[in-house]
Amino acid sequence: MLQSKLFAKTLHEDPKDEISINAKLLSRAGFIHKLMAGAYQYLPLGLRTLVNIENIIREEMNKLGANEVLMPALHPKEYWEKTGRFHGFDALFKVVSHFDKEFALAPTHEESIVPLVQRSPLSYKDFPFALYQIQTKFRDEPRAKSGLLRGREFRMKDLYSFHISEESLHTYYELVADVYTRLFLRLGLKTLRVKASGGTFSKYSDEFQVVVPTGEDVIFVADSGEAFNGELMPQHLRSKEVGSIVEHEGKKWAVRKSTEVGNIFKLYTKYSKPFDLSVLLKDGAKGEILMGCYGIGSSRIMGTVVEVHHDERGIIWPQQIAPFQVHLLSLADAGKAAEFSKTLYERIVDMGVSILYDDRSDRTAGEKFADADLIGIPIRAVVSERTTTAGKVEIKKRSEDTIRLLSEQELFEVLLKK
């Protein structure tokens, strides 16, 4: 892509109404734009990054053998009344049509997935199975804040599994937990599995938390790796300062700030029972259907990655989710260097490597370098009169300070390895 044709432009200053690191950097770098509190527009760079995140999530869900579906965000009121959540879910957006009919804007999809499964002709031989979707969700947050970390409209992957035995549910639950740990590493995040409250879904849940100083949650982490959300700890532990060590039940716990990027729940029959979701078992008896629910906030991941991977100059994207793999900067407007830049860009495109080409003639070299650091693409390649004369290209990784001069062929070899 030519940077001169890129819709979004970088900003010199932080937006005045943003406090969080991710909102400031993503806005300044031209990835997102705030439409209103809790709702962001994804600009070309942001959308490319979000798609990369969701494609990795999709790959891992498909490896699990789950089937992808897409369900409406608009739900009938009566389904939410069946589960008691139309009036019991505080963050539920409610919509009234011109015909005085009420609907729910889904923050989650149990009230949609269960009727779908109920209307499908299923045998006990079909169990266990799992369905997932990646979709836009809505929550009427009383205080939308922290950029992409807490919004009223957000992107999420939700996976639902269906079982006819507790053993099957427990086995699948642990399988997904293992997959989540590896999946988040692919996305550039090291997570901790943290025991937490299940909210309206179940008594308990497991959260996947990323330790980060700017996080909204407080977790307690033992030397063994065992971790609890602060909400599950006794009241007199909760007020301890972040960074301190406390003793509880013979263990030492480190108090950490963190951000949640995923969670898993054993729903059992909490949502299948209200819809009388059941199946005839092998012996002809009526069997209850047990469920598990497994969520990942894909837009939340994008914000969390920025909170974790940045420096004073801007974002440092992990290679696997970056909007482009290489950022080519041309420091010459005419002559051999300019021609070489254009040819190099075309050859890299032909290789199938995603590239952003800063071909702008109205920007100084300093402005181009500053924008490249702010945007945070993993590899920066610079072509100037000096490098062209030497038959080289200047290469620098965004995560490193070392600058190397490589031949065109050496550059191609580096990009192909990546």
Beta strands, then each sheet from edge to edge (+ up, - down):
strand 1: 32-36
strand 2: 39-42
strand 3: 67-68
strand 4: 74-76
strand 5: 93-96
strand 6: 102-105
strand 7: 129-138
strand 8: 153-163
strand 9: 192-197
strand 10: 204-211
strand 11: 217-222
strand 12: 227-229
strand 13: 245-248
strand 14: 251-268
strand 15: 278-280
strand 16: 286-288
strand 17: 290-296
strand 18: 310-311
strand 19: 314-315
strand 20: 326-330
strand 21: 355-358
strand 22: 379-383
strand 23: 393-397
strand 24: 403-406
sheet 1: 1+ 2-
sheet 2: 3+ 7+ 8- 17+ 14- 10+ 9-
sheet 3: 3+ 7+ 8- 17+ 14- 11+ 12-
sheet 4: 3+ 7+ 8- 17+ 14- 13+
sheet 5: 4+ 6- 5+
sheet 6: 15+ 16-
sheet 7: 18+ 19-
sheet 8: 21+ 20+ 22+ 23- 24+
end
